[in-house]
Amino acid sequence: MATISRILDANVNGATYTATANDILEALDTCHSGATAPSNEVSNGKLWLDTSVSPALLKIYDNASWNPIYKGSGNLSVGGTLTATTVSATNVSGTLSGDGTNVTNVNATLLDGLNSTDFYSANNPAGYTTNVGDITGVTAGGGLSGGGSSGTPTISHADTSAQGSVNNSGTTFIQDITLDTYGHITGINSSTVSVTPTTSQVASATAGVGTGAVGSYGFFMRLTGNEVPPGTVVSASILRWGGVFHTSVSTGNAPAGSWRCMGQATKPTVSDYQYQTLYLRVS
C-alpha cells in the first residue's frame, strides 16, 4: 500500500468508497509498507516502512529525502540527531554527544571518532596507581656501580681492573693480555727478545758456512809480494790453498773473492819455500 492516495472520491458507489477507505487505512496502519517509496501526497513527516531490505527499515520523509528512523530486530537507526534523557542500547554507530552520564550499556564501534580500544575502563581493571612517571628503583648490573630507589640515581662504569699502563721499548714487547668478563684488561705480561746470539747459535752458524764462502777461514800461501801483516786484505788471485808450510809455489788452486790475513805471512829467505798463514774471506 505504498503508493495509494489518501483522497476519497465521493462520486462512487458505497462499495467502491468503502474499499478505497479501507485501503487508505491499511496504508496508514502499515506505514505505507512496500519495496518502493510512496509517491502520493509526500511531505515532511510522512512515514514509509521500506521492505526492500531485511529486516524492514522505517523511514521518515524530511527535506526531500527518506531518512531511516527505526530498523527492525531491536536496533534503532536515527538519520538525524537523537535527544533523550537516558539511552540504553546494545550497539551504537555514529556519534554520541553530551556528558554521557546517562548513557548505559553502549558498545560503540566508534566513539567521537576513536576505537573502543583507545579508551581505558573507569574501574581501573589493571590496578594502576597514582605514581605515574616515577621509577621505584635502579639497580646497577654487572660491571656497573651506583643506582638507588629515590631521587635521581646515577649509573657509573665500575672499575674492575687494577692493571696499569705498560709502555715497552727496544726489544721488550707485550706477550700476554688477560681480560675479565666485561672485556676489561686485568693483566699484561711482557717479554724481551735477546739480540745477543748464544754460543750454540754461533757454533751452528759457523758450521754452516761453506768452504771458501764469505765468513769462512782457510790456510793459504802467497805467490808474490812482500810480507802481509795481520789485517791486510789481499786479492785471492795471489793466494793458493795450502797447509802450515808449503814447499812449492805452484801447488794448489786459487780461491775466490778477497781474504783478510789473520796471521803473519813472512817473505821466505829460502828459494821455493812460501810461508803460509790463516785468512778470513771478507767478500
CYANA upper distance limits for C-alpha pairs under 8 A (distance plus 0.5 A):
  1 MET  CA     23 ASP  CA      7.72
  1 MET  CA     24 ILE  CA      8.39
  1 MET  CA     26 GLU  CA      7.73
  1 MET  CA     27 ALA  CA      5.47
  1 MET  CA     30 THR  CA      8.47
  1 MET  CA     32 HIS  CA      5.83
  1 MET  CA     33 SER  CA      6.56
  1 MET  CA     34 GLY  CA      7.13
  2 ALA  CA     27 ALA  CA      7.15
  2 ALA  CA     31 CYS  CA      8.45
  2 ALA  CA     32 HIS  CA      4.65
  2 ALA  CA     33 SER  CA      5.94
  2 ALA  CA     34 GLY  CA      5.76
  2 ALA  CA     36 THR  CA      7.53
  2 ALA  CA     37 ALA  CA      6.91
  2 ALA  CA     38 PRO  CA      5.26
  2 ALA  CA     39 SER  CA      8.23
  2 ALA  CA     48 TRP  CA      7.96
  3 THR  CA     32 HIS  CA      7.84
  3 THR  CA     37 ALA  CA      8.04
  3 THR  CA     38 PRO  CA      5.19
  3 THR  CA     39 SER  CA      6.07
  3 THR  CA     40 ASN  CA      6.43
  4 ILE  CA     23 ASP  CA      8.06
  4 ILE  CA     24 ILE  CA      7.27
  4 ILE  CA     27 ALA  CA      7.88
  4 ILE  CA     38 PRO  CA      8.25
  4 ILE  CA     40 ASN  CA      7.16
  5 SER  CA     24 ILE  CA      7.59
  5 SER  CA     40 ASN  CA      5.98
  5 SER  CA     41 GLU  CA      7.46
  6 ARG  CA     24 ILE  CA      6.09
  6 ARG  CA     40 ASN  CA      8.46
  6 ARG  CA     41 GLU  CA      8.19
  8 LEU  CA     17 TYR  CA      7.67
  8 LEU  CA     20 THR  CA      7.61
  8 LEU  CA     21 ALA  CA      7.50
  9 ASP  CA     17 TYR  CA      7.60
 10 ALA  CA     17 TYR  CA      7.69
 12 VAL  CA     16 THR  CA      6.73
 12 VAL  CA     17 TYR  CA      6.60
 13 ASN  CA     17 TYR  CA      6.70
 14 GLY  CA     18 THR  CA      6.55
 15 ALA  CA     19 ALA  CA      6.71
 16 THR  CA     20 THR  CA      6.68
 17 TYR  CA     21 ALA  CA      6.66
 18 THR  CA     22 ASN  CA      6.62
 19 ALA  CA     23 ASP  CA      6.78
 20 THR  CA     24 ILE  CA      6.80
 21 ALA  CA     25 LEU  CA      6.74
 22 ASN  CA     26 GLU  CA      6.56
 23 ASP  CA     27 ALA  CA      6.68
 24 ILE  CA     28 LEU  CA      6.84
 25 LEU  CA     29 ASP  CA      6.60
 26 GLU  CA     30 THR  CA      6.65
 27 ALA  CA     31 CYS  CA      6.38
 27 ALA  CA     32 HIS  CA      5.15
 27 ALA  CA     33 SER  CA      7.51
 28 LEU  CA     32 HIS  CA      6.60
 30 THR  CA     49 LEU  CA      7.76
 31 CYS  CA     47 LEU  CA      5.97
 31 CYS  CA     48 TRP  CA      5.52
 31 CYS  CA     49 LEU  CA      6.05
 32 HIS  CA     38 PRO  CA      7.22
 32 HIS  CA     47 LEU  CA      7.43
 32 HIS  CA     48 TRP  CA      5.56
 32 HIS  CA     49 LEU  CA      6.62
 33 SER  CA     48 TRP  CA      6.47
 33 SER  CA     49 LEU  CA      5.01
 33 SER  CA     50 ASP  CA      6.63
 33 SER  CA     51 THR  CA      7.11
 34 GLY  CA     48 TRP  CA      8.26
 34 GLY  CA     49 LEU  CA      6.99
 34 GLY  CA     50 ASP  CA      6.17
 34 GLY  CA     51 THR  CA      5.81
 34 GLY  CA     52 SER  CA      7.79
 35 ALA  CA     50 ASP  CA      6.09
 35 ALA  CA     51 THR  CA      5.29
 35 ALA  CA     52 SER  CA      4.95
 36 THR  CA     50 ASP  CA      7.45
 36 THR  CA     51 THR  CA      8.47
 36 THR  CA     52 SER  CA      7.86
 37 ALA  CA     48 TRP  CA      7.17
 37 ALA  CA     50 ASP  CA      7.66
 38 PRO  CA     42 VAL  CA      7.45
 38 PRO  CA     48 TRP  CA      7.56
 42 VAL  CA     46 LYS  CA      7.02
 42 VAL  CA     61 TYR  CA      8.12
 43 SER  CA     61 TYR  CA      7.08
 43 SER  CA     62 ASP  CA      8.07
 44 ASN  CA     60 ILE  CA      8.09
 44 ASN  CA     61 TYR  CA      5.54
 44 ASN  CA     62 ASP  CA      5.24
 44 ASN  CA     63 ASN  CA      7.00
 44 ASN  CA     64 ALA  CA      8.22
 45 GLY  CA     60 ILE  CA      6.35
 45 GLY  CA     61 TYR  CA      5.92
 45 GLY  CA     62 ASP  CA      6.82
 46 LYS  CA     60 ILE  CA      6.19
 46 LYS  CA     61 TYR  CA      5.88
 47 LEU  CA     58 LEU  CA      7.70
 47 LEU  CA     59 LYS  CA      6.33
 47 LEU  CA     60 ILE  CA      5.16
 47 LEU  CA     61 TYR  CA      7.02
 48 TRP  CA     58 LEU  CA      6.41
 48 TRP  CA     59 LYS  CA      5.74
 48 TRP  CA     60 ILE  CA      6.80
 48 TRP  CA     61 TYR  CA      8.45
 49 LEU  CA     56 ALA  CA      6.92
 49 LEU  CA     57 LEU  CA      6.19
 49 LEU  CA     58 LEU  CA      4.91
 49 LEU  CA     59 LYS  CA      6.66
 50 ASP  CA     56 ALA  CA      6.01
 50 ASP  CA     57 LEU  CA      5.57
 50 ASP  CA     58 LEU  CA      6.54
 50 ASP  CA     59 LYS  CA      7.52
 51 THR  CA     55 PRO  CA      7.90
 51 THR  CA     56 ALA  CA      5.13
 51 THR  CA     57 LEU  CA      7.22
 52 SER  CA     56 ALA  CA      7.52
 53 VAL  CA     57 LEU  CA      7.40
 55 PRO  CA     71 LYS  CA      7.51
 55 PRO  CA     72 GLY  CA      5.98
 55 PRO  CA     73 SER  CA      7.51
 56 ALA  CA     71 LYS  CA      7.00
 56 ALA  CA     72 GLY  CA      6.52
 57 LEU  CA     68 PRO  CA      7.03
 57 LEU  CA     69 ILE  CA      8.28
 57 LEU  CA     70 TYR  CA      6.57
 57 LEU  CA     71 LYS  CA      5.09
 57 LEU  CA     72 GLY  CA      6.87
 58 LEU  CA     68 PRO  CA      6.18
 58 LEU  CA     69 ILE  CA      6.28
 58 LEU  CA     70 TYR  CA      5.48
 58 LEU  CA     71 LYS  CA      6.55
 58 LEU  CA     72 GLY  CA      8.49
 59 LYS  CA     66 TRP  CA      6.30
 59 LYS  CA     67 ASN  CA      5.61
 59 LYS  CA     68 PRO  CA      4.52
 59 LYS  CA     69 ILE  CA      5.83
 59 LYS  CA     70 TYR  CA      7.44
 60 ILE  CA     66 TRP  CA      5.93
 60 ILE  CA     67 ASN  CA      5.85
 60 ILE  CA     68 PRO  CA      6.85
 60 ILE  CA     69 ILE  CA      7.16
 61 TYR  CA     65 SER  CA      6.10
 61 TYR  CA     66 TRP  CA      4.96
 61 TYR  CA     67 ASN  CA      6.79
 62 ASP  CA     66 TRP  CA      6.80
 62 ASP  CA     67 ASN  CA      7.42
 67 ASN  CA     78 VAL  CA      8.33
 67 ASN  CA     79 GLY  CA      5.86
 67 ASN  CA     80 GLY  CA      8.46
 68 PRO  CA     77 SER  CA      6.68
 68 PRO  CA     78 VAL  CA      6.52
 68 PRO  CA     79 GLY  CA      5.97
 69 ILE  CA     76 LEU  CA      7.41
 69 ILE  CA     77 SER  CA      5.74
 69 ILE  CA     78 VAL  CA      5.06
 69 ILE  CA     79 GLY  CA      6.53
 70 TYR  CA     75 ASN  CA      7.58
 70 TYR  CA     76 LEU  CA      5.30
 70 TYR  CA     77 SER  CA      5.47
 70 TYR  CA     78 VAL  CA      7.17
 71 LYS  CA     75 ASN  CA      6.00
 71 LYS  CA     76 LEU  CA      5.95
 71 LYS  CA     77 SER  CA      6.33
 72 GLY  CA     76 LEU  CA      8.12
 75 ASN  CA     91 ASN  CA      8.21
 78 VAL  CA     82 LEU  CA      7.14
 85 THR  CA    102 ASN  CA      7.38
 86 THR  CA    102 ASN  CA      5.61
 86 THR  CA    103 VAL  CA      6.42
 86 THR  CA    104 THR  CA      8.28
 87 VAL  CA    102 ASN  CA      7.27
 87 VAL  CA    103 VAL  CA      5.59
 87 VAL  CA    104 THR  CA      6.90
 88 SER  CA    103 VAL  CA      6.75
 88 SER  CA    104 THR  CA      5.55
 88 SER  CA    105 ASN  CA      6.31
 88 SER  CA    106 VAL  CA      7.38
 89 ALA  CA    104 THR  CA      7.58
 89 ALA  CA    105 ASN  CA      6.27
 89 ALA  CA    106 VAL  CA      6.08
 89 ALA  CA    107 ASN  CA      8.27
 90 THR  CA    105 ASN  CA      6.56
 90 THR  CA    106 VAL  CA      6.25
 90 THR  CA    107 ASN  CA      6.49
 91 ASN  CA    106 VAL  CA      6.68
 91 ASN  CA    107 ASN  CA      5.59
 91 ASN  CA    108 ALA  CA      6.22
 91 ASN  CA    109 THR  CA      8.34
 92 VAL  CA    106 VAL  CA      6.95
 92 VAL  CA    107 ASN  CA      6.76
 92 VAL  CA    108 ALA  CA      5.23
 92 VAL  CA    109 THR  CA      7.54
 93 SER  CA    108 ALA  CA      6.40
 93 SER  CA    109 THR  CA      6.67
 93 SER  CA    110 LEU  CA      7.23
 94 GLY  CA    110 LEU  CA      7.48
 94 GLY  CA    111 LEU  CA      8.05
 95 THR  CA    110 LEU  CA      8.05
 95 THR  CA    111 LEU  CA      6.67
 95 THR  CA    112 ASP  CA      6.43
 95 THR  CA    113 GLY  CA      8.21
 96 LEU  CA    111 LEU  CA      7.22
 96 LEU  CA    112 ASP  CA      7.45
108 ALA  CA    116 SER  CA      7.49
109 THR  CA    115 ASN  CA      6.76
109 THR  CA    116 SER  CA      7.01
110 LEU  CA    114 LEU  CA      5.75
110 LEU  CA    115 ASN  CA      5.42
110 LEU  CA    116 SER  CA      6.95
111 LEU  CA    115 ASN  CA      7.03
111 LEU  CA    116 SER  CA      7.55
114 LEU  CA    118 ASP  CA      6.92
115 ASN  CA    119 PHE  CA      8.21
120 TYR  CA    124 ASN  CA      7.93
121 SER  CA    125 PRO  CA      7.47
124 ASN  CA    128 TYR  CA      7.13
135 ILE  CA    149 SER  CA      8.25
136 THR  CA    149 SER  CA      6.10
136 THR  CA    150 SER  CA      7.62
137 GLY  CA    147 GLY  CA      8.03
137 GLY  CA    148 GLY  CA      6.18
137 GLY  CA    149 SER  CA      4.39
137 GLY  CA    150 SER  CA      7.35
138 VAL  CA    147 GLY  CA      5.38
138 VAL  CA    148 GLY  CA      5.73
138 VAL  CA    149 SER  CA      6.59
138 VAL  CA    153 PRO  CA      7.23
139 THR  CA    146 GLY  CA      7.96
139 THR  CA    147 GLY  CA      5.53
139 THR  CA    148 GLY  CA      7.03
140 ALA  CA    144 LEU  CA      5.87
140 ALA  CA    145 SER  CA      5.85
140 ALA  CA    146 GLY  CA      6.30
140 ALA  CA    147 GLY  CA      5.93
140 ALA  CA    155 ILE  CA      6.98
141 GLY  CA    145 SER  CA      7.93
143 GLY  CA    157 HIS  CA      6.91
143 GLY  CA    158 ALA  CA      5.67
143 GLY  CA    159 ASP  CA      8.15
143 GLY  CA    160 THR  CA      7.58
143 GLY  CA    182 TYR  CA      7.00
144 LEU  CA    155 ILE  CA      7.13
144 LEU  CA    156 SER  CA      6.12
144 LEU  CA    157 HIS  CA      5.25
144 LEU  CA    158 ALA  CA      5.07
145 SER  CA    155 ILE  CA      6.35
145 SER  CA    156 SER  CA      5.64
145 SER  CA    157 HIS  CA      6.70
145 SER  CA    158 ALA  CA      5.77
146 GLY  CA    153 PRO  CA      7.68
146 GLY  CA    154 THR  CA      6.22
146 GLY  CA    155 ILE  CA      5.35
146 GLY  CA    156 SER  CA      6.52
147 GLY  CA    153 PRO  CA      5.44
147 GLY  CA    154 THR  CA      5.94
147 GLY  CA    155 ILE  CA      6.05
148 GLY  CA    152 THR  CA      8.34
148 GLY  CA    153 PRO  CA      5.62
148 GLY  CA    154 THR  CA      8.15
149 SER  CA    153 PRO  CA      7.75
160 THR  CA    184 HIS  CA      7.65
160 THR  CA    186 THR  CA      8.36
161 SER  CA    184 HIS  CA      7.18
161 SER  CA    185 ILE  CA      7.12
161 SER  CA    186 THR  CA      5.56
162 ALA  CA    186 THR  CA      7.08
163 GLN  CA    185 ILE  CA      7.34
163 GLN  CA    186 THR  CA      5.78
163 GLN  CA    187 GLY  CA      6.29
163 GLN  CA    188 ILE  CA      7.96
166 VAL  CA    188 ILE  CA      8.10
168 ASN  CA    172 THR  CA      6.24
168 ASN  CA    173 PHE  CA      6.46
168 ASN  CA    174 ILE  CA      7.98
169 SER  CA    173 PHE  CA      7.65
171 THR  CA    192 THR  CA      6.00
171 THR  CA    193 VAL  CA      5.76
171 THR  CA    194 SER  CA      7.74
171 THR  CA    195 VAL  CA      8.38
172 THR  CA    190 SER  CA      7.26
172 THR  CA    191 SER  CA      6.07
172 THR  CA    192 THR  CA      4.60
172 THR  CA    193 VAL  CA      6.84
173 PHE  CA    190 SER  CA      6.00
173 PHE  CA    191 SER  CA      5.99
173 PHE  CA    192 THR  CA      6.65
173 PHE  CA    193 VAL  CA      8.48
174 ILE  CA    188 ILE  CA      7.45
174 ILE  CA    189 ASN  CA      6.44
174 ILE  CA    190 SER  CA      4.76
174 ILE  CA    191 SER  CA      6.77
175 GLN  CA    188 ILE  CA      8.17
175 GLN  CA    189 ASN  CA      6.18
175 GLN  CA    190 SER  CA      5.62
175 GLN  CA    191 SER  CA      6.45
176 ASP  CA    187 GLY  CA      8.38
176 ASP  CA    188 ILE  CA      6.23
176 ASP  CA    189 ASN  CA      5.47
176 ASP  CA    190 SER  CA      7.39
177 ILE  CA    185 ILE  CA      7.40
177 ILE  CA    186 THR  CA      8.27
177 ILE  CA    187 GLY  CA      6.24
177 ILE  CA    188 ILE  CA      5.22
177 ILE  CA    189 ASN  CA      7.07
178 THR  CA    185 ILE  CA      6.27
178 THR  CA    186 THR  CA      6.07
178 THR  CA    187 GLY  CA      5.33
178 THR  CA    188 ILE  CA      6.95
179 LEU  CA    183 GLY  CA      5.83
179 LEU  CA    184 HIS  CA      5.80
179 LEU  CA    185 ILE  CA      5.08
179 LEU  CA    186 THR  CA      6.09
179 LEU  CA    187 GLY  CA      7.68
180 ASP  CA    184 HIS  CA      5.94
180 ASP  CA    185 ILE  CA      7.11
180 ASP  CA    186 THR  CA      6.96
197 PRO  CA    201 GLN  CA      6.32
197 PRO  CA    202 VAL  CA      6.97
198 THR  CA    202 VAL  CA      6.86
199 THR  CA    203 ALA  CA      6.58
200 SER  CA    204 SER  CA      6.44
201 GLN  CA    205 ALA  CA      6.64
202 VAL  CA    206 THR  CA      6.56
203 ALA  CA    207 ALA  CA      6.56
204 SER  CA    208 GLY  CA      6.79
205 ALA  CA    209 VAL  CA      7.25
206 THR  CA    216 SER  CA      8.35
209 VAL  CA    213 ALA  CA      6.97
209 VAL  CA    214 VAL  CA      8.27
209 VAL  CA    215 GLY  CA      7.36
209 VAL  CA    216 SER  CA      6.62
210 GLY  CA    216 SER  CA      7.36
211 THR  CA    216 SER  CA      6.77
211 THR  CA    217 TYR  CA      8.24
212 GLY  CA    216 SER  CA      6.44
212 GLY  CA    217 TYR  CA      7.80
212 GLY  CA    218 GLY  CA      7.89
212 GLY  CA    255 PRO  CA      7.17
212 GLY  CA    256 ALA  CA      7.57
212 GLY  CA    281 ARG  CA      7.65
213 ALA  CA    281 ARG  CA      7.39
214 VAL  CA    280 LEU  CA      8.38
214 VAL  CA    281 ARG  CA      5.52
214 VAL  CA    282 VAL  CA      6.02
214 VAL  CA    283 SER  CA      6.18
215 GLY  CA    280 LEU  CA      6.90
215 GLY  CA    281 ARG  CA      6.00
215 GLY  CA    282 VAL  CA      6.78
216 SER  CA    280 LEU  CA      6.42
216 SER  CA    281 ARG  CA      6.32
217 TYR  CA    278 LEU  CA      7.43
217 TYR  CA    279 TYR  CA      6.18
217 TYR  CA    280 LEU  CA      5.12
217 TYR  CA    281 ARG  CA      6.95
218 GLY  CA    241 TRP  CA      7.93
218 GLY  CA    278 LEU  CA      6.27
218 GLY  CA    279 TYR  CA      5.94
218 GLY  CA    280 LEU  CA      7.17
219 PHE  CA    241 TRP  CA      6.67
219 PHE  CA    242 GLY  CA      6.14
219 PHE  CA    243 GLY  CA      6.28
219 PHE  CA    244 VAL  CA      7.51
219 PHE  CA    276 GLN  CA      7.21
219 PHE  CA    277 THR  CA      6.10
219 PHE  CA    278 LEU  CA      5.17
219 PHE  CA    279 TYR  CA      6.71
220 PHE  CA    239 LEU  CA      6.32
220 PHE  CA    240 ARG  CA      5.71
220 PHE  CA    241 TRP  CA      5.07
220 PHE  CA    242 GLY  CA      5.37
220 PHE  CA    243 GLY  CA      7.36
220 PHE  CA    276 GLN  CA      6.04
220 PHE  CA    277 THR  CA      6.59
220 PHE  CA    278 LEU  CA      7.15
220 PHE  CA    279 TYR  CA      7.51
221 MET  CA    239 LEU  CA      6.09
221 MET  CA    240 ARG  CA      5.84
221 MET  CA    241 TRP  CA      7.03
221 MET  CA    242 GLY  CA      6.44
221 MET  CA    243 GLY  CA      8.44
221 MET  CA    246 HIS  CA      7.85
221 MET  CA    249 VAL  CA      8.16
221 MET  CA    274 GLN  CA      6.70
221 MET  CA    275 TYR  CA      6.74
221 MET  CA    276 GLN  CA      4.88
221 MET  CA    277 THR  CA      7.41
222 ARG  CA    238 ILE  CA      6.19
222 ARG  CA    239 LEU  CA      5.26
222 ARG  CA    240 ARG  CA      7.10
222 ARG  CA    265 ALA  CA      8.21
222 ARG  CA    274 GLN  CA      7.46
222 ARG  CA    275 TYR  CA      8.20
222 ARG  CA    276 GLN  CA      7.44
223 LEU  CA    238 ILE  CA      5.74
223 LEU  CA    239 LEU  CA      6.61
223 LEU  CA    240 ARG  CA      7.92
223 LEU  CA    249 VAL  CA      6.71
223 LEU  CA    274 GLN  CA      8.20
224 THR  CA    238 ILE  CA      6.89
225 GLY  CA    267 LYS  CA      8.41
226 ASN  CA    266 THR  CA      7.91
226 ASN  CA    267 LYS  CA      6.16
227 GLU  CA    264 GLN  CA      8.10
227 GLU  CA    265 ALA  CA      6.10
227 GLU  CA    266 THR  CA      5.26
227 GLU  CA    267 LYS  CA      5.71
228 VAL  CA    232 THR  CA      6.95
228 VAL  CA    261 CYS  CA      7.67
228 VAL  CA    264 GLN  CA      6.81
228 VAL  CA    265 ALA  CA      5.58
228 VAL  CA    266 THR  CA      7.24
229 PRO  CA    261 CYS  CA      7.62
229 PRO  CA    263 GLY  CA      7.58
229 PRO  CA    264 GLN  CA      5.85
229 PRO  CA    265 ALA  CA      7.11
230 PRO  CA    260 ARG  CA      8.21
230 PRO  CA    261 CYS  CA      5.73
230 PRO  CA    262 MET  CA      5.73
230 PRO  CA    263 GLY  CA      5.60
230 PRO  CA    264 GLN  CA      6.24
231 GLY  CA    260 ARG  CA      6.24
231 GLY  CA    261 CYS  CA      5.90
231 GLY  CA    262 MET  CA      6.72
232 THR  CA    260 ARG  CA      6.06
232 THR  CA    261 CYS  CA      6.04
233 VAL  CA    258 SER  CA      7.10
233 VAL  CA    259 TRP  CA      6.00
233 VAL  CA    260 ARG  CA      4.81
233 VAL  CA    261 CYS  CA      6.83
234 VAL  CA    238 ILE  CA      8.26
234 VAL  CA    258 SER  CA      6.42
234 VAL  CA    259 TRP  CA      6.24
234 VAL  CA    260 ARG  CA      7.03
234 VAL  CA    261 CYS  CA      8.17
235 SER  CA    239 LEU  CA      7.95
235 SER  CA    257 GLY  CA      7.30
235 SER  CA    258 SER  CA      5.41
235 SER  CA    259 TRP  CA      7.12
236 ALA  CA    240 ARG  CA      8.34
236 ALA  CA    254 ALA  CA      6.97
236 ALA  CA    255 PRO  CA      6.13
236 ALA  CA    256 ALA  CA      6.15
236 ALA  CA    257 GLY  CA      6.18
236 ALA  CA    258 SER  CA      5.88
236 ALA  CA    259 TRP  CA      6.97
237 SER  CA    254 ALA  CA      6.58
237 SER  CA    255 PRO  CA      7.78
237 SER  CA    256 ALA  CA      8.09
238 ILE  CA    254 ALA  CA      7.96
239 LEU  CA    254 ALA  CA      6.27
239 LEU  CA    255 PRO  CA      7.52
240 ARG  CA    251 THR  CA      7.95
240 ARG  CA    252 GLY  CA      5.99
240 ARG  CA    253 ASN  CA      5.92
240 ARG  CA    254 ALA  CA      5.20
240 ARG  CA    255 PRO  CA      7.29
241 TRP  CA    252 GLY  CA      5.81
241 TRP  CA    253 ASN  CA      6.43
241 TRP  CA    254 ALA  CA      7.02
241 TRP  CA    255 PRO  CA      7.66
242 GLY  CA    246 HIS  CA      6.94
242 GLY  CA    251 THR  CA      8.48
242 GLY  CA    252 GLY  CA      7.08
242 GLY  CA    276 GLN  CA      7.80
243 GLY  CA    276 GLN  CA      7.53
244 VAL  CA    275 TYR  CA      7.97
244 VAL  CA    276 GLN  CA      6.28
244 VAL  CA    277 THR  CA      7.22
245 PHE  CA    274 GLN  CA      7.53
245 PHE  CA    275 TYR  CA      6.21
245 PHE  CA    276 GLN  CA      6.42
246 HIS  CA    273 TYR  CA      6.92
246 HIS  CA    274 GLN  CA      6.40
246 HIS  CA    275 TYR  CA      7.24
246 HIS  CA    276 GLN  CA      7.75
247 THR  CA    272 ASP  CA      6.62
247 THR  CA    273 TYR  CA      5.27
247 THR  CA    274 GLN  CA      7.01
248 SER  CA    272 ASP  CA      6.14
248 SER  CA    273 TYR  CA      6.64
248 SER  CA    274 GLN  CA      7.72
249 VAL  CA    272 ASP  CA      7.03
249 VAL  CA    273 TYR  CA      7.60
249 VAL  CA    274 GLN  CA      7.11
257 GLY  CA    281 ARG  CA      7.52
257 GLY  CA    282 VAL  CA      8.09
257 GLY  CA    283 SER  CA      5.87
258 SER  CA    281 ARG  CA      6.32
258 SER  CA    282 VAL  CA      6.35
258 SER  CA    283 SER  CA      5.73
259 TRP  CA    279 TYR  CA      6.30
259 TRP  CA    280 LEU  CA      5.72
259 TRP  CA    281 ARG  CA      4.62
259 TRP  CA    282 VAL  CA      6.05
259 TRP  CA    283 SER  CA      7.70
260 ARG  CA    279 TYR  CA      5.79
260 ARG  CA    280 LEU  CA      5.48
260 ARG  CA    281 ARG  CA      6.63
260 ARG  CA    282 VAL  CA      7.07
261 CYS  CA    265 ALA  CA      8.34
261 CYS  CA    277 THR  CA      7.86
261 CYS  CA    278 LEU  CA      6.74
261 CYS  CA    279 TYR  CA      4.93
261 CYS  CA    280 LEU  CA      7.02
262 MET  CA    277 THR  CA      7.66
262 MET  CA    278 LEU  CA      5.71
262 MET  CA    279 TYR  CA      5.56
262 MET  CA    280 LEU  CA      7.17
263 GLY  CA    277 THR  CA      6.00
263 GLY  CA    278 LEU  CA      6.22
263 GLY  CA    279 TYR  CA      7.89
264 GLN  CA    277 THR  CA      6.89
265 ALA  CA    275 TYR  CA      6.70
265 ALA  CA    276 GLN  CA      6.32
265 ALA  CA    277 THR  CA      6.27
266 THR  CA    275 TYR  CA      6.73
266 THR  CA    276 GLN  CA      8.42
267 LYS  CA    274 GLN  CA      7.61
267 LYS  CA    275 TYR  CA      7.43
268 PRO  CA    273 TYR  CA      6.79
268 PRO  CA    274 GLN  CA      6.30
268 PRO  CA    275 TYR  CA      6.81
269 THR  CA    273 TYR  CA      8.41
